[in-house]
Each structure stands twice: as C-alpha cells, then as structure tokens.
Amino acid sequence: MATYSLANERLRALEDIEREIGAILQNAGTVILELSKEKTNERLLDRQAAAFTASVQHVEAELSAQIRYLTQVATGQPHEGSSYSSRKDCQMALKRVDYARLKLNEVARTCEQMLEN
C-alpha cells in the first residue's frame, strides 16, 4: 500500500511540474504579446520575466529531483518505498536455485549411469 501512495505522490509531483510548464509558456506568451505592442508596459514585462525565470528554475529543480529518484530505482539502490532491489535479489536467488537443481539432476543421472554399467 505504501508503494502505491509513493507512486501516486510521484505522479502528482509530475502533474504539478506539467502545470508549471504550462504557466511558463503562458508567461512567455504574455511577454511576446507585450513586446509586439508599440508601447510596452515595462513593469508587466519585468514581472512576467521574473515569474518566467523563477518558474523555470523551480521546474528544473523538480525535474532533477525526479531524475535522481528514477536513477536510484533503475540502479537498484535502496530508496524509500521500493521493493525493486529485494525483488531482483529474490529473482536472482531463484535462478541460482534452478541452476543448482539442474546440475544436481545431471549428477544424479551420471551416478545412475555409472551404477548401471
């Protein structure tokens, strides 16, 4: 259950980033529209440019955090709310058990053949 809430939290964070990118584009559009006028409103341009810069920096920081998290998940490093590393270890252990079982069966067949001869 905790894994689902962590995944939902990550998705919400990505949705927030997406909304903020929309706001960035809207700020850029407002600046372009204002610049196309004969007489520009300097105060509006300054506010929109500051909002644009702040939003871009925030989005960059949030995306970097998401990338760091995904890097941890992909490399199997321990992190909150994930069982990936444990599942991977378990899968590898099961493969080793299967391999050992296969080799033991081969040894058993060899022994049976030796006893028959």
C-alpha positions in Angstrom: 0.0 0.0 0.0 2.9 2.4 0.8 4.4 1.8 -2.6 1.1 2.9 -4.3 0.9 6.1 -2.3 4.6 6.9 -3.1 3.9 6.2 -6.8 0.8 8.4 -6.6 2.8 11.2 -4.9 5.4 11.0 -7.6 2.7 11.2 -10.3 1.2 14.2 -8.6 4.6 15.9 -8.5 5.0 15.3 -12.2 1.5 16.7 -12.8 2.4 19.8 -10.8 5.6 20.2 -13.0 3.4 19.9 -16.1 1.1 22.6 -14.9 4.0 24.8 -14.1 5.4 24.3 -17.6 2.0 25.5 -18.8 2.4 28.6 -16.7 5.9 29.1 -18.1 4.5 29.0 -21.6 1.7 31.4 -20.7 4.2 33.9 -19.2 6.4 33.6 -22.3 3.3 34.3 -24.4 2.3 37.3 -22.4 5.9 38.7 -22.8 5.8 38.1 -26.5 2.4 39.8 -26.8 3.6 42.7 -24.8 6.7 43.1 -26.8 4.7 43.2 -30.0 2.9 46.4 -28.9 4.2 49.7 -29.9 4.3 51.0 -26.3 5.3 48.2 -23.9 4.5 48.1 -20.2 7.9 47.8 -18.6 6.6 46.8 -15.2 4.5 44.0 -16.7 7.5 42.8 -18.7 9.7 42.8 -15.6 7.1 40.9 -13.5 6.5 38.3 -16.3 10.2 37.8 -16.9 10.8 37.3 -13.2 7.9 34.9 -12.9 9.3 33.1 -16.0 12.8 32.8 -14.6 11.6 31.6 -11.2 9.3 29.0 -12.7 12.0 27.7 -15.0 14.4 27.3 -12.1 11.7 25.6 -10.0 10.8 23.2 -12.8 14.5 22.4 -13.4 15.0 21.6 -9.7 11.9 19.4 -9.5 12.8 17.5 -12.7 16.3 17.0 -11.3 14.8 15.5 -8.2 12.6 13.2 -10.2 15.6 12.1 -12.3 17.7 11.4 -9.2 14.8 9.2 -7.8 14.4 7.3 -11.1 18.2 6.8 -11.2 18.1 5.2 -7.8 15.2 3.0 -8.8 16.9 1.9 -12.1 20.2 1.1 -10.4 18.7 -0.9 -7.5 20.0 1.5 -4.9 17.9 1.5 -1.7 15.3 4.2 -1.5 12.0 4.8 0.2 9.0 2.8 -0.7 10.6 0.5 -3.3 11.0 -3.3 -3.2 12.7 -3.4 -6.6 16.1 -4.3 -5.1 14.6 -7.1 -2.9 12.6 -8.5 -5.8 15.6 -8.5 -8.0 17.7 -10.3 -5.3 14.9 -12.9 -4.9 14.7 -13.5 -8.7 18.4 -14.0 -8.9 18.3 -16.4 -5.9 15.6 -18.4 -7.6 17.6 -18.6 -10.8 20.6 -19.9 -8.8 18.4 -22.5 -7.2 17.1 -23.6 -10.6 20.6 -23.9 -11.9 21.7 -25.9 -8.8 18.7 -28.2 -9.3 19.7 -28.7 -12.9 23.3 -29.5 -12.0 22.2 -31.9 -9.3 19.9 -33.7 -11.7 22.9 -34.1 -14.1 25.0 -35.5 -11.3 22.2 -37.9 -10.4 21.9 -39.1 -14.0 25.6 -39.6 -14.2 25.6 -41.6 -11.0 22.7 -43.8 -12.2 24.5 -44.5 -15.5 27.7 -45.5 -13.6 25.7 -47.8 -11.3 24.0 -49.4 -14.4 27.4 -50.1 -16.0 
